[in-house]
Amino acid sequence: MRSPEPARAVDLPRSFVAWMLAHGIQRSLIQRGARKGDLISRMVMDPALRVDPFPAYEELRARGPVSANDLISASVDHAVCNEVLRSDASVRRAARASCPGRCAGCTTG
């Protein structure tokens, strides 16, 4: 059995830390919010709400066009979602997230 290459051994802790910063901390905060009864967090974490989300949608709709907790903003309003998804800020943020900044003609890096 071969031992891992030295570069790979160094990258593993770095990738774990990067994953925790990108996903682990947020997930634990969302789980905590769901345990406290936060509707948006429950919609993310509760399997029962995935089976029948419509009562939660109605509760969210009753709160107004945009509802937010400490981490997540949510809306079930078509006009709001349409505006957010078509906004230039949303497009630039998505491009920055998927582009490493080294591609030809890149303006996001």
C-alpha positions as CSV (number, residue, x, y, z in Angstrom):
1,M,0.0,0.0,0.0
2,R,1.4,3.3,-1.1
3,S,1.5,6.3,1.2
4,P,-0.2,9.5,0.0
5,E,1.9,12.0,-1.8
6,P,3.0,14.9,0.4
7,A,1.1,17.5,-1.6
8,R,-2.1,15.5,-1.3
9,A,-1.6,15.2,2.5
10,V,-1.4,18.9,2.8
11,D,-4.4,19.6,0.6
12,L,-6.8,17.4,2.6
13,P,-6.9,19.6,5.8
14,R,-7.1,22.7,3.6
15,S,-10.0,21.2,1.6
16,F,-11.8,20.2,4.8
17,V,-11.5,23.7,6.2
18,A,-12.7,25.1,2.9
19,W,-15.7,22.8,2.9
20,M,-16.6,23.6,6.5
21,L,-16.5,27.3,5.8
22,A,-18.6,26.9,2.6
23,H,-21.1,24.4,3.9
24,G,-20.7,23.0,7.3
25,I,-21.1,26.1,9.4
26,Q,-24.2,27.2,7.4
27,R,-25.7,23.8,7.6
28,S,-25.3,23.6,11.4
29,L,-26.8,27.1,11.8
30,I,-29.8,26.1,9.5
31,Q,-30.3,22.9,11.6
32,R,-30.3,25.0,14.8
33,G,-32.8,27.4,13.3
34,A,-35.0,24.4,12.3
35,R,-34.9,23.1,15.9
36,K,-36.0,26.5,17.1
37,G,-38.9,26.4,14.7
38,D,-37.8,28.9,12.1
39,L,-40.0,28.4,9.0
40,I,-37.3,29.0,6.4
41,S,-34.8,26.7,8.1
42,R,-37.5,24.0,8.5
43,M,-38.3,24.2,4.8
44,V,-34.6,23.4,4.1
45,M,-34.2,20.6,6.7
46,D,-37.6,19.0,7.4
47,P,-38.3,16.0,5.2
48,A,-42.0,16.2,5.9
49,L,-42.1,19.7,4.4
50,R,-40.4,18.4,1.3
51,V,-43.3,15.9,0.9
52,D,-46.0,18.5,1.3
53,P,-44.5,22.1,1.2
54,F,-47.7,23.9,0.4
55,P,-48.8,24.8,3.9
56,A,-45.3,26.3,4.5
57,Y,-45.6,28.2,1.2
58,E,-48.9,29.7,2.4
59,E,-47.3,30.7,5.7
60,L,-44.4,32.2,3.9
61,R,-46.7,34.0,1.5
62,A,-48.7,35.5,4.5
63,R,-45.5,37.1,5.8
64,G,-45.1,39.3,2.8
65,P,-43.2,39.3,-0.5
66,V,-39.8,38.5,1.1
67,S,-39.1,36.8,4.4
68,A,-35.7,36.3,5.9
69,N,-33.9,34.8,8.8
70,D,-30.2,35.3,9.8
71,L,-28.9,33.3,6.8
72,I,-31.5,33.0,4.2
73,S,-34.0,35.2,2.4
74,A,-37.0,33.4,0.8
75,S,-39.9,34.4,-1.3
76,V,-42.9,32.7,-2.9
77,D,-43.8,35.8,-4.8
78,H,-43.3,35.3,-8.6
79,A,-42.5,39.0,-9.3
80,V,-39.8,39.1,-6.5
81,C,-38.2,35.8,-7.7
82,N,-38.3,36.9,-11.3
83,E,-36.6,40.2,-10.5
84,V,-33.9,38.6,-8.3
85,L,-33.1,35.8,-10.8
86,R,-32.9,38.3,-13.7
87,S,-30.9,41.0,-11.9
88,D,-27.3,41.8,-13.0
89,A,-26.1,41.3,-9.4
90,S,-27.4,37.7,-9.4
91,V,-25.8,36.9,-12.7
92,R,-22.4,38.3,-11.7
93,R,-22.5,36.5,-8.3
94,A,-23.3,33.2,-10.1
95,A,-20.5,33.7,-12.6
96,R,-18.0,34.5,-9.8
97,A,-18.9,31.4,-8.0
98,S,-18.4,29.1,-11.0
99,C,-15.4,30.8,-12.6
100,P,-11.9,30.5,-11.1
101,G,-11.0,33.8,-12.6
102,R,-8.4,32.4,-15.0
103,C,-10.4,31.8,-18.1
104,A,-9.9,33.8,-21.3
105,G,-11.9,37.0,-21.3
106,C,-13.0,36.6,-17.7
107,T,-14.4,39.7,-16.1
108,T,-15.4,38.1,-12.8
109,G,-12.0,37.3,-11.2
